Amino acid sequence: MVTQVKRRVHQESGGSRYTRNLVDQGNGKFNLMILCWGEGHGSAIHDHADSHCFMKVLQGSLSEVRFSWPEDSPSKDDDNIQETGGTRELNEICRNSLRTNDVCYINDSLGIHRVENTSHTERAVSLHLYCPPFDTCSVFNQNTGRRSKCQVTFWSKFGDKRNRVVTMVRSDVESSDSSQPNVGPVDL
């Protein structure tokens, strides 16, 4: 089933930005997704809402940039946060280059991160397992540490494209730094 969904979502996403495609809901215990990454596109810097995330690169290569939590950010466990101010640039902890068949793991105790396809000529595809599943998370401005809550969406579910409403990241969360990936609507 993953191969069938991978083929369909990769063709339908057309390489524009990146898409989250739900493959299995795991009876409410986990979400299994395929993400398709357009050339030069990546996610916003985000947390995982206390979920565990395993990622395997199925095609191409991806870069993960991990950051420590902002020092002046409220607790990552505070579900009532809509938006918080930050004043300090996020501290980069590490960078990981991931190629086809590489696997990585993150949860909130390890920090927050951004994943991006740094290639400007090839798309990438990755498989993600989130346990437990989540439908909201926080995104962060790299320059200020400012945090905003966002709703996450799916481009497709079980191979069928969704009619979806996209939540845009506020412009003050996005970076104007041209070295940042092209971050579009929040499709974490």
C-alpha positions in Angstrom: 0.0 0.0 0.0 2.8 2.5 0.8 4.3 2.0 -2.7 0.9 2.7 -4.3 0.2 5.8 -2.2 3.8 7.0 -2.7 3.4 6.8 -6.5 0.1 8.6 -6.5 0.9 11.4 -4.0 4.3 12.1 -5.6 2.6 12.6 -9.0 -0.3 14.7 -7.7 1.8 17.0 -5.5 3.6 18.2 -8.6 6.7 19.2 -6.7 5.3 22.4 -5.3 6.4 22.9 -1.7 5.8 19.8 0.3 2.7 17.7 1.1 1.6 15.4 4.0 -0.2 12.3 2.9 -1.9 10.1 5.5 -1.4 6.4 4.8 -2.8 4.9 8.0 -4.4 6.2 11.2 -3.4 3.3 13.4 -6.7 3.1 15.3 -6.0 6.5 16.8 -2.7 5.3 18.2 -0.4 6.6 15.5 -0.3 8.3 12.1 1.7 6.9 9.2 2.4 9.5 6.5 4.3 10.0 3.3 5.7 13.4 2.8 6.6 14.6 -0.7 9.2 17.4 -0.8 9.4 19.8 -3.8 12.8 21.0 -4.9 14.2 23.5 -2.4 11.2 23.3 0.0 11.0 22.5 3.6 8.9 22.7 6.8 8.7 25.5 9.2 10.7 25.1 12.5 8.2 23.1 14.6 7.7 21.0 17.7 5.9 17.6 17.8 3.1 18.2 20.4 4.7 15.6 22.7 4.6 12.9 19.9 7.4 10.6 18.9 8.4 10.9 15.3 10.3 8.4 13.2 11.3 9.4 9.7 12.7 7.3 6.8 13.9 8.8 3.5 12.3 6.8 0.7 13.8 8.8 -2.2 16.2 11.7 -2.6 17.9 13.4 0.4 16.7 15.6 3.2 18.4 17.9 5.7 17.3 18.1 9.3 18.3 21.2 11.3 17.6 20.8 15.0 17.3 23.7 17.5 17.1 24.0 21.3 13.8 25.3 22.7 13.7 29.1 23.0 14.8 30.1 26.5 12.0 32.5 27.0 9.3 30.2 25.6 6.6 29.0 27.9 6.6 25.3 28.7 6.3 23.1 25.6 3.6 21.3 27.5 1.3 24.3 27.7 -1.6 23.5 25.3 -3.3 26.9 25.8 -0.5 28.8 24.0 -1.8 30.6 20.9 1.2 32.8 20.3 4.2 33.9 22.4 6.8 36.5 21.9 10.4 35.7 21.6 13.4 38.0 21.5 16.4 35.7 20.8 17.5 33.8 17.7 17.0 30.1 18.0 20.2 28.1 18.9 21.1 25.5 16.3 22.0 22.2 17.9 22.9 20.1 14.9 22.4 19.4 11.2 21.8 15.9 9.8 22.0 14.9 6.1 19.7 12.1 5.4 19.8 10.0 2.2 17.6 7.3 0.8 16.9 4.6 3.5 18.3 6.7 6.3 16.2 6.9 9.5 16.0 9.5 12.2 14.0 10.2 15.3 12.8 13.3 17.2 10.6 14.1 20.1 10.1 17.4 22.0 12.7 16.4 24.7 15.4 16.5 21.9 14.4 20.0 20.7 12.5 21.5 17.7 13.5 21.1 14.1 13.1 21.9 10.4 13.3 19.4 7.6 14.1 20.5 4.1 14.9 19.2 0.6 18.0 21.2 -0.2 18.2 19.9 -3.8 17.1 22.3 -6.5 16.9 19.6 -9.1 15.3 16.5 -7.4 12.3 15.9 -5.3 12.4 13.8 -2.1 9.9 11.5 -0.4 9.9 10.4 3.2 7.9 8.1 5.5 6.8 9.4 8.9 5.4 7.6 11.9 3.9 9.9 14.6 2.9 8.3 17.9 0.5 9.5 19.3 -1.0 11.4 16.3 -1.5 15.2 16.6 -3.4 17.8 14.8 -1.9 21.0 16.2 1.7 22.0 16.9 3.8 25.1 17.4 6.0 26.8 14.8 8.9 29.1 15.6 10.6 32.1 14.0 14.3 31.3 13.7 15.4 34.9 14.2 13.3 35.7 17.3 12.1 32.4 18.8 8.5 33.6 18.5 6.1 30.8 18.8 2.7 30.4 17.1 0.2 27.5 17.4 -1.0 26.1 14.1 -3.4 23.4 12.8 -1.7 20.7 10.6 -3.4 19.4 7.5 -3.1 16.5 5.0 -2.8 16.9 1.2 -4.3 13.4 0.9 -5.8 10.7 3.0 -5.4 7.0 2.0 -4.4 8.1 -1.5 -7.4 10.4 -2.1 -6.7 14.1 -2.4 -8.4 16.2 0.2 -10.4 19.4 -0.2 -8.6 21.3 2.5 -8.4 24.6 4.2 -4.8 25.7 4.7 -3.6 27.6 7.7 -0.9 30.1 6.7 2.1 30.7 9.0 2.0 34.3 10.1 4.6 36.4 8.3 6.4 37.2 11.5 7.0 33.5 12.1 8.5 33.0 8.6 12.0 34.2 8.1 13.0 36.8 5.5 16.4 35.2 5.3 16.9 33.8 1.8 18.9 30.9 3.2 15.7 29.5 4.7 13.7 26.9 2.7 10.6 28.1 0.9 8.0 27.6 3.6 4.5 27.8 2.3 1.3 26.8 4.1 1.7 24.8 7.2 1.7 21.2 6.1 3.9 19.8 8.9 
